[in-house]
């Protein structure tokens, strides 16, 4: 089995684990983070509902949990197909890696830089008082309500989603990987 296929599959498995673990952490701690963020908003003199009206949400429902879990399952399946030498798995891995690199990179990037996104959303608001809200304080309060491991995992997932996906594409395009598939 070529080293390039093993590394590509390992990257896919690692990303699958992150798409499994992180949503569970957010689901189990999100309500507490939401309350912490809302407390910051109310201390700044506005109702907690301002966050919902501006699409700022730190909690995740069971239904919202399903999408990243499906991504996790798909990545694990693709990694397994790659190790088995499946040509179809290789092609699907290229497609998935391309989609993840672009769409996933945007989504995970917005999570890494959440403070900036929340501030920008508040600055665009027409609602009185919202423009003056400290968006970074809101996201900092929410982040402190999550386990400390979440932030490093978020950064690692961003790197694996972007650079890792690019690496998967390149690794599966090597001559050794081409010779391995059937």
N, C-alpha and C positions, 0 to 999 in steps of 0.2 A: 504494500500500500504506500503510495507516494506521501512524502512529508507534507507537501502542499495541500493535499486533501485532508490529512489529519489536522493541520493547523486551521484550515477553513472550517472544518466541522467543529473544532474546539471553539472557534470564535462564535459560530452559530449556537452551540450549546450554552456558552457563557451568556450570550444575549438572551437566549430563551429563559435561562434562570432569572435574569434581571427582570424580564417581562412577567415572570411568575411572582417573584418575591416582592417587588416594589408595589404593585397594585394591592397586594394583601396588606402591606404596611400602611398604605394610604387609606385603605378601607377600614382598617381597625383603629387608626388614630386620627382619621380625617375630621370627625365631628369635634374632637377636642381642639384641633387646629383651627377649625372654622369658628368655634366659640372664642378662641384667643384672638383671632383676627377681628372678629366683630367687637370684642371688648376694646380694641385699639380705636376702632371707628367711633364707638360711643364715647370714649374718652376725648376724642377730638370734636365732639359735639354734634355728631350726625347719627341717624338711626342705623342699626345693624343691617337693615334691609338694603342699604346702599350697595353692599357687596354683590348681592344677588342681582340687583338691577344693572350692574355693570359687568356681569359675567365672571365675577371673582369668586371661585369656589375651591375649597380645599378638601372637602369631603367627597367620597366616591360611593355611589350606590352599587348594589349587587349587579345590576344590569350594566353599569359602566365598567365593572370589573371584568365582564366577559370578553371585551375586545382585546385587552392586553393578554388575557389568558389564552385566547385563540391565537394571537401572534406567537406566544410562547410555544404552544403545541405545534404550530406550523414550522417554526424554526427548528424545533427538536426533530420533527419528522424529516425536514430537509437535510439536517446534519446527518441523520441516520442513513438516508438515501445516498448521500455523498459517500459515506464510509462504505456502503454496499456497492459502490461503483455504478450507480444508476445514472444513465445519461439523461433521463427525464428529470431526476432530482437535481442534476447539475444545471440544466436549463432553468428549472424553477427557482433554483438558488440564485442564479444571476438576476432573474426578474425580481425576486423578493428583495435581494440586496440593493438593487437599484431603487426600488420603491422605498425601502427603509432609509436609504441614504438621503433621499430627497424629502419625502413626506415625514418620515420618522425623525430625520435630522431637524426639521422645522419644529415639530411638536416637542421633541426632547430639548431642543435649544430654548424654546419658550419656557420650559420648566426650569432649566438651569438659570435663565435670566428673568425669573418671574418678577422680581422687584421692579425691573425696568418696564416690563409689560403692564404691570398694575399701575405704576405711575403714569404711563402713557395713556392708559384707559381713563384714569381720573382726570388728566389734563384736557382730554377731549370732551369731557362731560359738560352738558348744558345745565345740569342740576346744581342749584345753589350750594356752595360750600364744598362740593366734591373736588373741585380743582385744587383746593388747598390741603386736601388730605395727604398725609405722608404715606405713600404707597409702599415704600421700603419698610417702614415700621409695621405696616399691616402684614407684609410677607415675612418679615423677621419674626413676628409674634407667632405666626402659623408654623414657621420652620422650627421654632423652639419647642412647639408642642409635639412635633414628630420625634421619633427616636433619632439620635445623633447620626446613626449609620445611613440614614436616608440621603443626606446631601452627597456624601462620597459615592453612593450607589447611583445617584442621579447623574453625576458627572461621568462616571464609568459607562453608564448606559448611553449617554450622549456620544462619547468617544467610540464605543463599539457600534452604535447605530450609524455613525458617519464614517469614520476612518476604518472601522472594522468591516463594514459592508463593502467599502472600496477594496479592502484587502481580500475579502472573500471572492469578489469578482476576479481580481488579479490572480489569486492562487488557483482558482478553478480553471483559469485560462492557460495555465502552464502546460507545456508539452507532456509532462509526467501525468498530470491530471487527465489530459485528453487521452492518453494511452490507457489509463486505468478504467475509464468508463466503458460500459457495454450496453 
